[in-house]
Amino acid sequence: MTSPESCAGIVTHIREHVPGEKGQVMEYLIDMEHHYTAHPCQKAISDVIASLAVLSFSQTEFQTFVSRVQNPDLIVEAVLASVRSLLDERDGTAAESALSYILPYAEHPDEEGGKYRSFRDFIEYAYYITYVTPEQDFTVHPYLNCDILLQSGRLAALKGEKNRARAIFTSLSVLSPVNDSILFARADFCREEGNLDEFRNLTIHCFEYAWKPEDLAHAYRNMGYYLIETGDYTGAVTCYLMGTTWEDSTETARELAYIKEKSQIELDVSYILSHGREILDERNIPFGPNLKIIDLMVTYADECKQDGDFFEARRYLSRAKALELSDSLEREIEVIERFIEDNTIF
């Protein structure tokens, strides 16, 4: 097993030995990428190589570089991760610069003809074909392209190009129909425009498709906002408190303080905590995660165990447990981890 310290040492070595002669940088980075292909530290190494490539090359040179490396997707994904972080920080200028290097890899497949769908994870694909459109024929398109387009939409929204951003998100909703990231982006537009009915409708879909704890928490915060706007403070507090089950957020504390100030009444939090399901049921709001998503994860994990892929089984059981917070799932994960420890040579 490679330690984080070892990975950091390799990354430092690569940075410190970049040639001073610009014409030699591309061959050096290509050699490093080839040398460390399949290395345990490959992701960290790809991240630093991608960062150095963006700093050193023009956009055309970057495309040449990507065409020559062993794992081009890892390089593009590393730049994409930096774009996401910059957009999260609302640094539009830096995000736009980084995004320009990877936009050539974001062709929209529907422009080629045919019916395509894209998914962030296998579990989205499984849910889509099981519960959404089980009889529909389509071709699965790699999600990397879709994610680049999503970030271009986020950048357009940040720059105030609302029509362009809305068009991108609407198009992506067809390409990646059970993707909460896209639905949240569309919901943000509805919030800005005061279209509360559509905001609520999109949020309900986010509950249905949420397979990440942070997405489920986000859905509860969105519903909390909706209920504040409709004057339902008991429902709003319930939603914000439910969201903290899956993710802590500074937004929650801020909104709870706002509710207290606006309502000018002392809400009975103990009652809300003990009657959360009843309160949400009365408002047709889901209580907790979608159990169909959890069942799919557990079923797939069982299939992975039968096939001897215990690492994949652990991954999906851990995801299911993060949503359901189940002691029985925790015990299953512990059994798998003991098996891996006893049967894996590091």
N, C-alpha and C positions, 0 to 999 in steps of 0.2 A: 504494500500500500504506500502511495506517495504522500508525503506530508505536505501541508500548506506551505511550510517553510521551504521545502524543496522546490515547489512550484514557483514561489516568489523568487528564489535564487535563479531559476532558469529565465524568468521574465526579466529580472535585472540584468542578467548576462546579455540577453538579446538587445535590450535597450542600450547598454554600454558599448556594444560592439558594432553599432550601425556605422557603415563607412562614411567618412567625411565627404567623399566624392559622390555627388548626386547620381552620376551614371552607374554607380555600383550598387546602389541601394536596392533596386528591384531584384537583382540576382541574389543578393544577400538574404532578403526576406523570403524569396522563393526557396532558397536552400534551407533556411530555418523551418519553413512550413513543411517541406518534404521530410526533413530530418526528424521532426517531432510528430509526424502523422501517426495516429494510434497511440501516442504517449498518454499516460494517465493525466497529465497536466494539459492535454490538448486544448481544452476550452480556454483556459487562462492564456495559453500561448497564442491561440488564434485571436483573442481579444487584443493583445499587445501588438501583434503583427498587423491586424486591421487598423489599429490606431496609427501606427507608424506609416502605413500605406496611405491613409487619408492625408496625413501631414506632409508626406513626401511627394505624392503623385498628383498629376492633373486627373480630371475625371476620365479622360481617354486612357491615360496610363494605368489608372486603377482598373479599368475594364480589361486591359491586356494582362495585368497582374492576376486578376481573378481567373482569367481563362487558362492560366498556367499552373495554378496551385492544385494540390491533390484534393482538397476539401473546400470548394468555392462557397458552398452554402454556409459553412462556419464563419468565413470571412464576412459575407454579406450580413449574416445574423448578428455578428459582433458590432458592425456599424449600425444596424437597425436598433440594437439595444441602446446604443449611445443616443440615437435620435429620440427614442422613447424617454430616456432620462432627461434630455434637454427640454422636451415638450412638457414633461411633468414639472420642470423648473420654470416653464414659461419663457425659455430662452429661444425665441423664434429665430433669431439671426443665426445662431450656431446650429440649431436644428435644421434649418433650411440648407445650410452649407453641407452638413453631413448627409442629409437626405439626397442631395443632388448626385452623390456618388452611387447610390443604389437604386434610384428611380428607373434606370434602364432594365432592371430585373423585375419590374412590377407590371408586366403586360397583363391586361385584363383578358382572361380566356374567352369570355363570351363574344369578344370582338372577332374571334377566330371561327365562330359558328359552333353549334352544338350546345348541349346543356351541361353545365359544370357546377359543382358544389365544392366548397372548401371548408375545412374543419381545423380548429386549433388542436384537437386531440382526438384520439380514437373514440373516447366516450361520447363526444358530440356526434360523430358519425353513427355510432351505435344507437344513440337516442333518436337521431333523425330518421334512420331507416326502420326503427322499431315502432316509434310512436307518432312521428309527424307525417311522413309520406312513404309508407312501407312498399307501395306499388310503383313508385316513381323511378324511372331510369335516369341515371346521370353518370358523368365521369368525375372522379375525384381529382381536384386540382391542388397542387402543393400550397400549403397555407402561407409560406414565406412571401409569395407575391401579394397575397391578400393583405398581409400585415403591413407591408410597405405602403400599399394604397391607403390603409387605415391611418397610418401616421401622416400621410400626405393630406388626408382630410382633416386630421387634428391640427396640422400646421395651417391649413387654409382657414379653419375656424379661429385660430389664435390671431391670424392676420386680419380678421374681420371680413374675409371673403365668404360670407355666409351661403350664398347661392351655390358656389363651387363645393364647399364643404358638404352641404346638404345633398347635392347630387352624388358625391362620392359615397356618403354613408348609405343613401338609398340604394345605390347600385350594389354596394357590398352586402346589404341585407339580403339580396337575392342570391349572391354568390356564397355567402356564409350565413345561412338563415337562423342558426341556433347559437349565435355568437353574442354573448352578453356585452362584450366590449363595444360592438357596433350598436347594439340596442341602447346602451347607456349614452353613447354619443348622440344618437337620434333623440333620446329623451331630453338631453341638455338643450337642444334646440326648442323642443316643445316648452320647456320650463321658461326659457328666455322670451318666448312669444306668448306666454300665458295660456297655452293650449293644454289645460289640465286634464281633460278627458283622454287625449292621446298620450300624455305623459303617464297617466295611470295605466293605460292599456299596455304600453311598452314595458312598464315596470313589472306588471303581472307576468309578461313573457320572460322577463329576466329571472323572476322567481323559478319559473318552470325549467329554464335551461341552466341554472347555476350549478356548476360542479366544482367551483372553487369557493372556499370560505369567504374570501374577500368580495366575490361577486354577490353572494347571498347577503352579506352585510350591507353592501352598496344598495341592493334592492330594498332592504328595510329602511335605509336612510332616505332613499328616494320617496318611498311611500310615506315616511314621516313628514317629509316636506309637503307632499300632496295634502296630507291631513291637516297640517298647519294652515295651509292656504284655504282649506274649506272650513276652518274653525273647529275642527275635531281634535282638541288638545289631548284628551285621554288616549285616543287612538294613536296620535302622533308620538306621545311619550312611550307608549307600548312598542311601537315600531323602532324607535331609536334605541330603547333598552334591549330589544331582541337583537338588533344588529351587533351589539357589543358581545354577544355570545360567540361570534365568529371573527370579529375584528375590532380592535380599539381604534377610535378615531377622534381627533380633536374636534371634528365637526359635531359629534354627538353632544359633547359638553356645551359647546357654543349654542346649539339649537335648543337644548333643554333649558339653558339660561334664558334664551329668547322667549320660549313658551311661557316660562314663569313670569317674565316681565309683561308679556303681551296679555296673558289671560287674567293676571291680577288675582289668581286663586291658587290655593295650596293644593296641588294634586296629590292624591293618596297613592304614593309609589308602592307601598306594601300591597295594597289592593291590586294595583296594576300587575305587579310581579306574580301574584298568586292566581290571577284570573286572565293571564295573557292570552291563552287559547280562546277563551270565551269572547274576549274583546275583539280579537282578530276575526274569529268566525262570524261575528255579527256584521263585520265590514267586508266580508268575502276576501280576506287577505290570508294567504297561506301561513300556516304555523310551522316553521321549521323548513328543512330542505325537502326537495322533491324525492320521495321514496323510490320512485322508478329509476332515478339516476343512481341512487345508492345500490339498488338491486342489480342494475347493469354492471356497476363496478365490482360488486362482490361476485357475480356470476363469471365475469371475465377473469377475476383473480383466481377463482376455482379452476377455470380452464387452463390458466397459466401454470398452476400447481400441477395439474395432471400432465402437462407437457414438460414439466421439469424446469420451468422458468420461474424460479422462486423470487428473483429480484423484481421481475415485473409484477408478480403476485403481490409482493409486499408494497410496491408502489401504489397499486390501485386499492388495496385494502387500507393503506394509510390515507389515501384521499377520501375514501368512504368514511373512515373514522373521523377525519377532520370535519366532515359535515354532520355526521350523526352523533358524534361524541359517545360512542358505544363501548362499554366495558368488554363485551364479547368480541368485538372486532379488535380491541387492544390485545386480548389474549391470543387471538389468531395470529396477529402480527408478531407477538413475542415468540410463538411456536416457530414461525417461519424464520425469524432472526436467529433463534438457537440452531435451527437446522443449517442455515447458511454458515454460521460460525463454525459448526462442527464439520462441515463438508467442503469448505472453501479454503484453498491455500493462497495466502496473500504474499 
